[in-house]
Amino acid sequence: MSLWRPLLVAVLCWGAFAYSGLRLHDHQRLDQRLEVLRVRLPLLVQLLYSGGDPYLAANLNVFRSVVVDTSVTERETYRIQGQLQVDAARLNPLHEDNYYLAAAILPWNGQVEASQDVLLPAARAREWDMWPAFYYAFNAMYFERDMTRAGQWAEVAAQRHPRNAPALRSMAAAWYERQNDSAVALDVLRNMYAQSTDKDFRQLLGWRIARLEGLLALRVALADYQQQHQGKLPTAWEQLIGYGGLKIFPDDPLGAGYTLDASGELQVADHIDIRKQE
Amino acid sequence: MFELAVLGVRAGVRGQGFRILLLITLALLGAALLAGNFSGRQPLTVALDVGLSGLRFVLLLMALLWVQDLLARDIERKTIYFLLAYPVTRSQFLFSRFLAVAFLSAGALIFVGLALWLVLYLFGSSHPQLQPPALGMPYVMALLGIWLDLLVVAAFAILLASISTTPYLPLLLGFAFALAARGLGPTISHLRSARSDPLHEALFSPVLEHAYAWLPDLSRLDWRALALYGLTPDVPAMVLALLNAAAYIVLLLTLAAVVFQRRNFT
């Protein structure tokens, strides 16, 4: 009798245990979406829970960012990821995965500023690595439309990778040329032309200078034409000849030609921001 | 005195310490290899990075446990009476305990460091990296930095053990000290940066900016970037950090000797 009672209790308890376990098995969990990010603690707290070890704190942030599922499209997750990665860049700017992830994921999901905040320290710290400088330049060109900064960092990238340097330099020249203030762009290009020793590159620079000079001359002619025709546009570009000192219609050596953008300003045809037109 | 130090090392080896160390080392190596898998571009560097972080943390605990085992326990159990009956002065006894902890930490560091090196060399990722980690001399330098870091913490724990009546005070306060000293550098550079919270800056900066007078910046002894990213060593900064640590160790041990000399064991 004395043995039966505890045994009965044990069997009943086991029954309750196994039954509840079985029911729990398929029960929906409170937080189903473990792949999204919600929490970013202050940097000093991150440092504390990593035992004062900035490298470990940086790694933990990068691991958290790496495991975000690519199918997640939620804004808040990317905002938190951006902050985690910026913190990681502050803790260890040399981290390669961190800047790579920042370049590949963040700006395309609305976190341009965070991406740049990761890339800039990486570009400064990793002096042997052209990529963070290049991605930083690319983001400055494509997302921030800051052509001068884009050109400067493309030049930094070129200095770090002699084999890719010609391609990077011509990219830098192209970005300088797209600068909103074409007169400044022309100055920069002329300086680059004066300092360059590479024959092919000089030729390319020469073309870019010629097309910008053409653009500036056309803008002067157009302004003069509009002044004399009550703001009307010419029906054909050739009608501009004779206005503003324009003697012949300038050729674009790179073949794109000149056209008006959405705001009615004269631009080189391949400079018009397609995204703005859409 | 040297014999006493050797005795101390033997006592440390015989204790539970090394068995625990072996187990933790295995866990650490596994964790480092797994961490490497999180990295798409530099798996070997991340594995080494996490391995060194773990090593730094584990050996800190070991060093504190050894101080507790070799000094604080002796005081608590009154076995120190027998030791002080030897023809050595109290300060010699104290220094011999410090030397014993230094030897034990060096042994443990070489053991775990070599294991980590071997695991990375044999099983580390063969993914071609833009900048593979430097596993030669820079790695040895990184381990040396960690050893100096441990010695500073051990000296602090010995000072506490010479004052305290409970063996847990050196362990707990030693850990807190290590946390503060290791986090000091990164915290200051965060507060100085443009992105820091102005409130935090107003609260902490006045204290932390003057912390150099009483708290060593142990992050200056963290030389792992040399091994992880093959950076060129900044020799003047490293020599200064070495001098800083050595002076602090001698200061703490001198204070500990003075306190220990006057202590009344009842």
Interface residues (C-beta under 8 A of the other chain):
Chain A: P42 L43 L44 L47 L48 S50 G51 G52 D53 P54 Y55 L56 N59 V62 F63 V66 V67 V86 R90 L91 L94 E96 D97 Y100 L101 R126 W128 D129 W131
Chain B: A35 F38 S39 G40 R41 Q42 T45 V46 D49 V50 L52 S53 R56 F57 L60 Q129 L130 Q131 A178 L179 A180 A181 R182 G183 L184 P186 T187 H190 S193 R195 D197 H200 L218 S219 D222 R224 A225 L228 Y229 L231
